[in-house]
Amino acid sequence: MKKIAICGSMFFYNKMVSLRAQLEALGFAVDIPTSFEEMGLIKYDRYTQEEGRKLKLEHNLIEGYYKKICASEGILVANYKKKGIEGYVGGNTLLEIGFAYVNRRDIFMVNTTPDIQYKAEIEAMKPIVVGEEIKKIKNYYRNLPKVFVSSKNQIKLDSVCFGFRKIGKTFDVNGFKTKSGVAEQPTSIEETYLGAKNRLEDLRKKVKGKKYSYLVSIESGLATLLSNHNYFGFSVCVIVNTKGLEKLSITTELEIPKSMTSLVPNPYPDLGVLVQEKYGSRIKDPYFYITKGKVSRVDLLTQSVANTASLFK
């Protein structure tokens, strides 16, 4: 499921709620900023610039929303009339547009760029104006060239999308359920590579006759790399273009605690299931759990995809 982060002045909060509903009806996952009132911090009519500065620092709101933008395929800027300015874009929203741009996320705007001091900077980031026709966003993604992935796992789909974006390529990424033919938690490089290749061949069959730019298969595994250390996680990424040219990368990740690997594959089939069922992690991501949220599996797989995709001319 594609995700959009809505940005804009909290003056437009009710508009953002409406935009979220429209996007969700089109099948998008959506993030919107949380108001100070929702957080129980301050009533809007008592808000001052100084109070806003303190609350943003105290609750790390700017960095927090930056992370949500990076976890999305694009942003939608809710810019309406404020302070007598049509299509108002304030300083905080300008920052968020910049965050999206440098991370190669799509930038959509409800209305055209207002005649303000930093109009040139906004227009240089090439926003797509959709007006009230929010369906234009769905059509935009539908018309992008396709990349097919040998999994419907959202972590892998996001990683493929963000990995290609990291090297300046934008695609509509779609997943297909495939069979690896190996254990759910492979424990060697050879077995993991075989799983990736098996998934790729299964994917080829399922997308036969469909038009695409690349096929991507990712398989994660465990391997003993050093005699005095426990298993390390790693990923195999195989990408094939329309001409059949195949590129491969194997990316080493983090050492996994023995207290976790001793529980895989019995009683838990893989590390993702383990951290959810035993440790109560909200997401199926052992790296997010091990690093206490500092590094995610999406972070690591995104780089793996970018490494592999960069090998194509």
KEKE-3310 file (N, C-alpha, C; in steps of 0.2 Angstrom, whole numbers, plus 5000, padded with zeros to 4 digits):
npx = (5004:5003:5010:5006:5011:5003:5006:5006:5000:4994:4983:4975:4970:4957:4955:4965:4961:4950:4956:4964:4954:4949:4960:4963:4951:4955:4964:4976:4988:4989:4998:4995:4999:4999:4989:4993:4982:4976:4986:4985:4991:4990:4978:4972:4968:4976:4989:5005:5020:5032:5027:5024:5037:5044:5036:5038:5052:5053:5045:5050:5045:5048:5058:5052:5041:5048:5053:5042:5039:5049:5046:5036:5029:5027:5022:5008:5004:4994:4988:4980:4969:4976:4980:4976:4983:4982:4983:4993:5009:5018:5033:5037:5030:5037:5050:5046:5043:5055:5062:5055:5059:5074:5075:5070:5056:5039:5031:5016:5003:4989:4985:4991:5008:5010:5012:5025:5040:5048:5044:5051:5060:5051:5045:5056:5057:5048:5034:5018:5003:4987:4975:4958:4956:4959:4961:4970:4982:4982:4981:4993:5003:4998:5002:5015:5031:5033:5038:5041:5039:5045:5037:5024:5026:5026:5037:5047:5042:5042:5056:5061:5055:5060:5073:5076:5072:5082:5093:5088:5077:5060:5047:5031:5028:5025:5019:5020:5015:5026:5035:5049:5056:5065:5070:5060:5068:5083:5099:5112:5123:5122:5110:5101:5103:5098:5085:5081:5083:5074:5062:5062:5061:5048:5041:5043:5035:5023:5021:5021:5019:5015:5020:5035:5048:5058:5062:5062:5070:5071:5079:5081:5093:5103:5120:5135:5149:5161:5171:5171:5159:5141:5127:5126:5114:5109:5106:5101:5099:5092:5091:5083:5082:5072:5078:5084:5095:5105:5108:5117:5117:5125:5122:5129:5122:5117:5124:5116:5108:5112:5102:5091:5093:5093:5081:5075:5074:5064:5055:5050:5047:5054:5065:5057:5044:5047:5051:5039:5030:5036:5042:5034:5035:5029:5030:5036:5051:5066:5078:5074:5069:5081:5089:5082:5074:5082:5088:5080:5073:5069:5078:5090:5087:5084:5096:5102:5095:5097:5111:5111:5103:5110:5120:5115:5116)
npy = (4994:5011:5025:5042:5057:5070:5088:5104:5120:5120:5127:5123:5111:5104:5103:5095:5083:5080:5078:5067:5057:5056:5051:5039:5033:5030:5020:5023:5023:5035:5048:5062:5077:5078:5088:5100:5102:5089:5082:5086:5097:5111:5123:5129:5142:5148:5148:5153:5159:5157:5148:5137:5135:5130:5118:5111:5108:5101:5090:5084:5086:5091:5083:5071:5071:5072:5059:5052:5057:5052:5039:5038:5038:5050:5067:5077:5093:5103:5118:5132:5147:5159:5171:5181:5176:5167:5150:5147:5144:5140:5143:5130:5121:5123:5118:5105:5102:5103:5093:5082:5083:5082:5069:5063:5061:5061:5077:5084:5097:5105:5118:5131:5138:5151:5169:5172:5176:5165:5158:5154:5145:5135:5131:5127:5114:5107:5104:5095:5101:5097:5102:5101:5088:5074:5062:5063:5060:5046:5042:5047:5038:5026:5027:5027:5019:5001:4991:4975:4964:4950:4947:4951:4957:4971:4978:4974:4979:4993:4995:4992:5002:5014:5011:5012:5025:5031:5031:5039:5035:5033:5022:5013:5002:4985:4970:4952:4936:4923:4908:4902:4890:4886:4886:4895:4904:4905:4898:4900:4907:4902:4895:4905:4913:4904:4904:4917:4916:4906:4912:4923:4916:4911:4923:4927:4919:4922:4936:4935:4942:4954:4972:4978:4987:4982:4967:4961:4952:4948:4940:4936:4931:4921:4919:4912:4921:4925:4916:4917:4924:4926:4922:4932:4944:4945:4950:4945:4952:4952:4958:4960:4966:4972:4966:4955:4956:4953:4958:4957:4958:4956:4959:4962:4963:4965:4958:4945:4942:4928:4923:4925:4919:4906:4902:4900:4889:4884:4887:4897:4902:4912:4926:4938:4934:4930:4942:4948:4939:4934:4945:4956:4966:4979:4978:4967:4966:4962:4970:4983:4980:4976:4987:4996:5004:5012:5008:5001:4987:4991:5002:4995:4986:4995:5001:4990:4987:4999:4998:4986:4990:5001:4996:4994:5003)
npz = (5000:4995:5003:5009:5015:5023:5022:5030:5036:5053:5054:5043:5048:5048:5035:5031:5037:5029:5017:5020:5022:5009:5002:5008:5004:4991:4992:4998:5011:5025:5032:5044:5052:5070:5080:5092:5101:5100:5106:5118:5123:5121:5119:5103:5101:5111:5106:5103:5094:5101:5111:5102:5097:5108:5111:5099:5100:5112:5110:5099:5086:5073:5067:5069:5060:5049:5048:5045:5032:5025:5026:5017:5000:4994:4997:5001:5000:5009:5005:5007:5008:5019:5031:5021:5010:4996:4994:5004:5011:5024:5034:5041:5033:5021:5025:5025:5012:5007:5013:5007:4994:4994:4998:4987:4986:4980:4976:4979:4977:4984:4979:4968:4969:4981:4979:4986:4996:4995:4983:4971:4976:4980:4968:4961:4966:4959:4961:4960:4955:4960:4963:4967:4963:4969:4964:4954:4960:4962:4949:4944:4950:4944:4931:4931:4926:4928:4942:4947:4961:4970:4981:4993:5004:5015:5019:5011:4999:5001:5003:4990:4982:4989:4987:4973:4971:4978:4970:4960:4952:4948:4951:4949:4961:4963:4971:4971:4977:4980:4979:4989:4991:5000:5017:5029:5037:5030:5033:5027:5015:5002:5002:5004:4993:4984:4987:4984:4970:4966:4970:4960:4948:4950:4950:4937:4930:4934:4930:4917:4901:4905:4906:4911:4920:4928:4937:4954:4967:4983:4997:5013:5025:5037:5043:5047:5049:5056:5067:5081:5083:5084:5073:5058:5051:5034:5017:5001:4985:4970:4954:4938:4922:4908:4897:4901:4908:4922:4939:4955:4973:4988:5005:5020:5036:5053:5068:5076:5092:5101:5110:5103:5090:5094:5096:5083:5070:5078:5092:5084:5067:5060:5062:5062:5065:5078:5085:5086:5092:5104:5110:5108:5098:5088:5074:5061:5062:5065:5066:5070:5082:5089:5088:5095:5088:5081:5069:5054:5046:5033:5031:5029:5019:5009:5005:5000:4989:4982:4980:4971:4960:4956:4948:4935:4919)
capx = (5000:5007:5009:5006:5011:5000:5009:5003:4999:4989:4977:4971:4969:4951:4956:4969:4957:4946:4961:4966:4949:4949:4966:4961:4946:4958:4968:4982:4989:4990:5000:4994:5002:4995:4988:4994:4976:4975:4991:4983:4997:4988:4972:4974:4967:4982:4995:5010:5026:5036:5025:5025:5044:5046:5033:5041:5058:5051:5042:5054:5040:5050:5062:5047:5037:5053:5054:5035:5039:5054:5042:5030:5031:5026:5018:5002:5004:4987:4989:4973:4970:4978:4983:4975:4987:4979:4988:4998:5014:5022:5040:5037:5029:5043:5055:5044:5044:5063:5063:5053:5063:5081:5074:5067:5049:5035:5028:5009:5001:4982:4984:4997:5012:5008:5017:5028:5047:5052:5041:5056:5062:5046:5044:5062:5056:5044:5028:5013:4997:4982:4968:4953:4955:4964:4962:4976:4988:4982:4983:5001:5007:4996:5005:5023:5033:5032:5043:5037:5043:5043:5034:5019:5028:5026:5044:5051:5040:5045:5063:5062:5053:5065:5080:5076:5072:5089:5097:5085:5072:5054:5042:5026:5031:5019:5021:5017:5017:5030:5038:5056:5058:5070:5067:5058:5074:5089:5105:5118:5122:5120:5102:5097:5103:5094:5078:5080:5082:5068:5056:5063:5058:5041:5039:5043:5029:5017:5020:5022:5014:5015:5025:5038:5055:5063:5060:5066:5069:5075:5079:5085:5095:5108:5126:5141:5154:5167:5171:5170:5153:5135:5125:5124:5109:5111:5101:5102:5095:5093:5087:5083:5079:5068:5083:5086:5102:5104:5113:5116:5121:5124:5123:5129:5118:5119:5125:5110:5110:5111:5096:5086:5094:5092:5073:5073:5067:5059:5048:5048:5049:5059:5066:5052:5039:5050:5051:5032:5026:5039:5044:5028:5036:5023:5032:5040:5057:5071:5083:5071:5069:5088:5092:5078:5071:5087:5089:5075:5075:5068:5084:5095:5086:5084:5103:5104:5091:5100:5117:5110:5100:5115:5124:5113:5117)
capy = (5000:5017:5030:5049:5061:5077:5093:5111:5124:5117:5131:5119:5104:5101:5101:5089:5077:5078:5075:5060:5052:5055:5047:5032:5030:5028:5015:5025:5024:5042:5052:5069:5080:5078:5094:5101:5100:5082:5079:5088:5101:5118:5125:5132:5149:5151:5146:5158:5157:5155:5141:5132:5133:5125:5112:5107:5105:5096:5083:5082:5086:5092:5076:5065:5071:5071:5052:5050:5059:5047:5032:5039:5039:5057:5072:5081:5100:5107:5125:5136:5154:5160:5178:5185:5174:5161:5144:5149:5139:5143:5140:5123:5117:5124:5113:5098:5101:5102:5086:5077:5084:5079:5062:5060:5059:5065:5082:5086:5102:5106:5124:5133:5141:5158:5174:5174:5177:5159:5155:5151:5139:5129:5129:5123:5107:5104:5101:5093:5104:5092:5105:5097:5082:5070:5056:5064:5057:5039:5041:5048:5032:5021:5029:5026:5012:4996:4986:4969:4961:4943:4947:4956:4960:4979:4980:4973:4984:5000:4995:4992:5009:5019:5010:5015:5032:5033:5032:5044:5032:5032:5017:5010:4995:4980:4964:4946:4931:4918:4903:4902:4883:4885:4887:4902:4907:4902:4899:4900:4912:4898:4893:4912:4915:4899:4906:4923:4914:4903:4917:4926:4912:4910:4929:4928:4915:4926:4942:4934:4946:4961:4976:4981:4989:4978:4962:4961:4947:4949:4935:4938:4925:4921:4916:4912:4925:4925:4910:4919:4928:4923:4923:4939:4944:4948:4950:4944:4956:4950:4963:4959:4971:4969:4963:4949:4957:4951:4960:4954:4961:4952:4964:4960:4968:4966:4952:4944:4939:4921:4922:4925:4914:4899:4901:4900:4889:4881:4887:4902:4900:4917:4932:4943:4932:4930:4948:4950:4935:4934:4952:4961:4971:4980:4977:4961:4968:4961:4975:4988:4978:4975:4993:5000:5009:5017:5006:4997:4983:4995:5006:4991:4983:5000:5002:4984:4988:5004:4995:4982:4994:5006:4992:4995:5009)
capz = (5000:4995:5009:5007:5021:5021:5025:5029:5042:5057:5052:5039:5050:5046:5027:5030:5039:5024:5012:5022:5020:5001:5000:5010:5000:4985:4994:5001:5019:5025:5039:5045:5058:5076:5082:5099:5105:5100:5110:5125:5125:5121:5114:5097:5102:5115:5103:5101:5091:5107:5114:5097:5097:5114:5110:5094:5103:5118:5107:5093:5081:5066:5065:5069:5054:5043:5047:5042:5025:5022:5026:5012:4993:4992:5001:4998:5003:5010:5005:5006:5010:5026:5031:5015:5005:4993:4993:5009:5013:5029:5035:5043:5027:5016:5027:5024:5005:5006:5016:5002:4988:4994:4998:4981:4987:4976:4980:4977:4981:4982:4975:4965:4974:4982:4977:4992:4995:4993:4978:4967:4979:4980:4961:4959:4968:4954:4964:4955:4957:4959:4964:4971:4960:4972:4960:4950:4963:4960:4942:4943:4951:4940:4925:4931:4924:4933:4945:4950:4967:4972:4988:4995:5011:5014:5021:5004:4994:5003:5001:4983:4980:4991:4984:4966:4972:4981:4964:4956:4948:4952:4948:4953:4963:4964:4974:4970:4982:4977:4984:4989:4990:5005:5024:5031:5039:5028:5037:5023:5009:4996:5003:5004:4986:4980:4989:4980:4963:4965:4970:4954:4943:4951:4948:4930:4927:4936:4927:4910:4897:4908:4904:4917:4919:4932:4942:4960:4972:4989:5002:5019:5029:5043:5041:5052:5046:5060:5071:5088:5084:5082:5066:5056:5046:5027:5012:4994:4981:4963:4950:4931:4918:4902:4892:4905:4911:4930:4944:4961:4978:4995:5009:5027:5041:5060:5072:5079:5098:5102:5113:5097:5085:5097:5095:5076:5067:5083:5090:5079:5060:5058:5067:5062:5069:5085:5089:5087:5096:5110:5113:5107:5093:5084:5067:5060:5060:5071:5067:5073:5089:5092:5089:5099:5083:5077:5062:5053:5040:5027:5030:5027:5012:5004:5003:4996:4982:4978:4978:4965:4955:4953:4943:4928:4916)
cpx = (5004:5005:5010:5006:5008:5004:5005:5002:4993:4982:4972:4970:4963:4951:4960:4966:4953:4950:4963:4960:4948:4955:4965:4956:4949:4963:4975:4982:4991:4993:4998:4997:4997:4995:4990:4988:4975:4980:4990:4988:4994:4982:4975:4974:4972:4989:4999:5016:5031:5034:5026:5033:5046:5043:5036:5048:5057:5049:5045:5050:5043:5054:5057:5043:5042:5053:5047:5036:5044:5051:5037:5033:5031:5022:5013:5002:4997:4988:4983:4975:4971:4981:4982:4979:4984:4985:4994:5002:5019:5029:5041:5036:5034:5048:5053:5044:5051:5065:5061:5057:5070:5080:5071:5060:5045:5031:5021:5007:4993:4981:4991:5001:5010:5013:5020:5036:5050:5048:5045:5058:5057:5045:5050:5061:5051:5038:5022:5006:4991:4975:4964:4952:4961:4966:4968:4982:4988:4984:4990:5004:5005:5000:5013:5025:5034:5038:5039:5042:5041:5041:5029:5021:5029:5033:5048:5049:5042:5052:5065:5060:5058:5072:5081:5076:5079:5094:5094:5080:5066:5049:5036:5027:5025:5022:5017:5019:5020:5033:5046:5059:5064:5066:5065:5064:5080:5095:5112:5117:5120:5112:5098:5097:5098:5086:5076:5079:5076:5062:5056:5060:5051:5038:5038:5037:5023:5016:5021:5017:5013:5021:5028:5045:5060:5059:5065:5065:5074:5074:5083:5087:5100:5114:5131:5147:5161:5166:5169:5164:5147:5133:5124:5119:5112:5106:5104:5097:5097:5088:5088:5079:5075:5072:5085:5093:5101:5109:5111:5120:5120:5126:5123:5126:5121:5120:5118:5111:5108:5105:5090:5087:5093:5085:5071:5077:5062:5060:5045:5051:5055:5060:5060:5046:5041:5049:5044:5029:5029:5040:5039:5030:5030:5024:5036:5047:5062:5076:5080:5071:5076:5091:5088:5075:5076:5088:5083:5077:5074:5075:5089:5094:5085:5091:5105:5101:5095:5107:5116:5108:5105:5120:5122:5114:5111)
cpy = (5006:5022:5037:5052:5068:5082:5100:5114:5120:5121:5127:5112:5100:5099:5095:5082:5075:5075:5068:5055:5051:5051:5040:5029:5027:5023:5017:5024:5032:5044:5059:5071:5079:5085:5095:5100:5093:5079:5081:5093:5109:5119:5130:5140:5153:5150:5153:5155:5154:5148:5136:5130:5128:5118:5107:5104:5100:5089:5081:5082:5087:5086:5071:5065:5070:5063:5049:5052:5054:5040:5032:5039:5046:5061:5075:5088:5103:5114:5129:5143:5155:5167:5182:5182:5167:5156:5145:5143:5143:5140:5133:5119:5117:5119:5106:5097:5100:5095:5081:5077:5081:5072:5059:5057:5064:5071:5085:5092:5103:5112:5126:5137:5148:5162:5176:5174:5171:5155:5151:5145:5133:5127:5125:5116:5104:5100:5100:5096:5099:5096:5101:5090:5077:5064:5056:5060:5049:5038:5042:5041:5026:5021:5028:5019:5007:4992:4981:4966:4954:4942:4952:4959:4967:4981:4980:4978:4991:5000:4995:4999:5014:5018:5013:5022:5035:5035:5036:5041:5031:5027:5016:5003:4991:4973:4958:4940:4925:4913:4903:4895:4882:4887:4894:4906:4904:4903:4898:4905:4908:4897:4900:4914:4910:4902:4912:4921:4911:4907:4921:4922:4911:4917:4930:4925:4919:4933:4941:4938:4953:4965:4979:4983:4984:4973:4962:4956:4948:4943:4937:4931:4926:4917:4917:4915:4925:4919:4911:4924:4924:4924:4930:4938:4947:4947:4949:4948:4954:4955:4961:4964:4968:4965:4956:4949:4956:4954:4958:4958:4956:4957:4962:4965:4968:4959:4951:4940:4932:4919:4922:4920:4907:4897:4900:4894:4886:4884:4892:4901:4905:4922:4937:4941:4931:4936:4950:4946:4934:4940:4957:4966:4972:4979:4971:4963:4967:4966:4981:4987:4978:4982:4998:5006:5013:5015:5001:4992:4986:4999:5001:4988:4989:5001:4996:4984:4993:5002:4991:4986:4999:5003:4993:5002:5013)
cpz = (5000:5001:5006:5014:5019:5025:5025:5036:5046:5056:5048:5041:5048:5038:5027:5032:5033:5018:5013:5020:5013:4999:5002:5006:4993:4986:4996:5009:5019:5032:5038:5051:5064:5079:5090:5103:5105:5105:5117:5128:5126:5117:5109:5098:5107:5112:5101:5098:5096:5110:5109:5096:5102:5113:5105:5096:5108:5115:5101:5087:5074:5063:5065:5063:5048:5042:5044:5034:5022:5022:5021:5005:4991:4998:4998:5003:5003:5010:5002:5008:5017:5026:5025:5009:5002:4992:4998:5011:5018:5030:5037:5037:5022:5018:5025:5016:5003:5008:5010:4996:4988:4995:4992:4982:4982:4980:4976:4981:4979:4977:4973:4971:4974:4980:4984:4991:4993:4987:4973:4969:4979:4973:4958:4961:4965:4958:4959:4958:4955:4960:4969:4969:4963:4968:4956:4953:4962:4953:4940:4944:4946:4933:4925:4928:4930:4935:4948:4955:4968:4979:4989:5002:5010:5015:5014:4999:4995:5001:4994:4980:4982:4988:4977:4967:4974:4975:4958:4951:4952:4948:4952:4955:4965:4966:4972:4975:4978:4982:4983:4988:4995:5012:5025:5033:5037:5032:5033:5017:5003:4997:5002:4996:4982:4981:4984:4972:4962:4965:4963:4948:4943:4949:4941:4927:4929:4933:4919:4906:4899:4906:4911:4915:4922:4936:4948:4964:4977:4994:5007:5023:5034:5041:5046:5048:5049:5066:5078:5088:5082:5075:5064:5051:5039:5022:5005:4990:4974:4959:4942:4927:4912:4897:4895:4908:4919:4934:4951:4966:4984:5000:5017:5031:5048:5063:5076:5086:5098:5105:5108:5092:5087:5097:5088:5073:5072:5090:5086:5072:5058:5063:5068:5066:5077:5089:5090:5092:5103:5113:5112:5103:5089:5076:5067:5057:5066:5072:5071:5081:5092:5093:5092:5094:5080:5070:5060:5047:5034:5026:5027:5020:5007:5001:4999:4989:4978:4976:4971:4959:4952:4948:4936:4925:4916)
residu = (MET:LYS:LYS:ILE:ALA:ILE:CYS:GLY:SER:MET:PHE:PHE:TYR:ASN:LYS:MET:VAL:SER:LEU:ARG:ALA:GLN:LEU:GLU:ALA:LEU:GLY:PHE:ALA:VAL:ASP:ILE:PRO:THR:SER:PHE:GLU:GLU:MET:GLY:LEU:ILE:LYS:TYR:ASP:ARG:TYR:THR:GLN:GLU:GLU:GLY:ARG:LYS:LEU:LYS:LEU:GLU:HIS:ASN:LEU:ILE:GLU:GLY:TYR:TYR:LYS:LYS:ILE:CYS:ALA:SER:GLU:GLY:ILE:LEU:VAL:ALA:ASN:TYR:LYS:LYS:LYS:GLY:ILE:GLU:GLY:TYR:VAL:GLY:GLY:ASN:THR:LEU:LEU:GLU:ILE:GLY:PHE:ALA:TYR:VAL:ASN:ARG:ARG:ASP:ILE:PHE:MET:VAL:ASN:THR:THR:PRO:ASP:ILE:GLN:TYR:LYS:ALA:GLU:ILE:GLU:ALA:MET:LYS:PRO:ILE:VAL:VAL:GLY:GLU:GLU:ILE:LYS:LYS:ILE:LYS:ASN:TYR:TYR:ARG:ASN:LEU:PRO:LYS:VAL:PHE:VAL:SER:SER:LYS:ASN:GLN:ILE:LYS:LEU:ASP:SER:VAL:CYS:PHE:GLY:PHE:ARG:LYS:ILE:GLY:LYS:THR:PHE:ASP:VAL:ASN:GLY:PHE:LYS:THR:LYS:SER:GLY:VAL:ALA:GLU:GLN:PRO:THR:SER:ILE:GLU:GLU:THR:TYR:LEU:GLY:ALA:LYS:ASN:ARG:LEU:GLU:ASP:LEU:ARG:LYS:LYS:VAL:LYS:GLY:LYS:LYS:TYR:SER:TYR:LEU:VAL:SER:ILE:GLU:SER:GLY:LEU:ALA:THR:LEU:LEU:SER:ASN:HIS:ASN:TYR:PHE:GLY:PHE:SER:VAL:CYS:VAL:ILE:VAL:ASN:THR:LYS:GLY:LEU:GLU:LYS:LEU:SER:ILE:THR:THR:GLU:LEU:GLU:ILE:PRO:LYS:SER:MET:THR:SER:LEU:VAL:PRO:ASN:PRO:TYR:PRO:ASP:LEU:GLY:VAL:LEU:VAL:GLN:GLU:LYS:TYR:GLY:SER:ARG:ILE:LYS:ASP:PRO:TYR:PHE:TYR:ILE:THR:LYS:GLY:LYS:VAL:SER:ARG:VAL:ASP:LEU:LEU:THR:GLN:SER:VAL:ALA:ASN:THR:ALA:SER:LEU:PHE:LYS)
# end
